[in-house]
């Protein structure tokens, strides 16, 4: 059974691979799917700001490329003073693939963590169910 510590470890393991030559702020993320598979991602910056990709978006892309579309849990980590939170755009991306009760664990390299649900991170999320049929 995959634990929150396993997800944080997976995110931390890929974080050094992030491409952050401009901000030097490397971020790692790891998504757990209902199948038990972990899909990691890192941020990838681009000189044409803001065309880079966040770590959470990279993990979502890896999950979808592997044929999965549901998030069971997610962890994100960076070398920050406190647990690093997903940006607003990533909160929306996460809500697209996760239910409101899915846990999102934010962490830093010093071991601080904070876990919130998707609904806590993005109250009033705009969802596919809000679109006309």
C-alpha positions, 0 to 999 in steps of 0.5 A: 500500500502506497503511503503519503511518505512514499509519494513525498519520496517519489516527488523528492526523487525526481525534483533534482531533474527539474529544468529550472535555469531561470528561477532555480526553484526546482519542484517535484510532484507525484500522483498516485492513481487508483491502480496504485501507480505513481506518476512523477513530474517536475517543473520545466521552465522556458525562456519565453515566460510563462510557457514553462510547465509546473511539476503537477502539470507534468505529473498529470501529463505522465498519468494521462499518457499512461492511460489513467485519468483519476488522481487518488492522492498527490504530493508536491515538494520543493526547497522552500521555507514551508510546504510548497503549494500548487499554483492556482492553475495547477489547482484547477488542473488537479480538480479536473482529475481528482474528487474534492476529498482527494488529499494533496500533500505539500512538503519541503526538503526540511520535512515540513508537510501540510495536507489539504483536500482538493476542495480546500485548495480550490473551493468553488472549482469550475468543473466539467459538470459546470459545462453545458451538455 
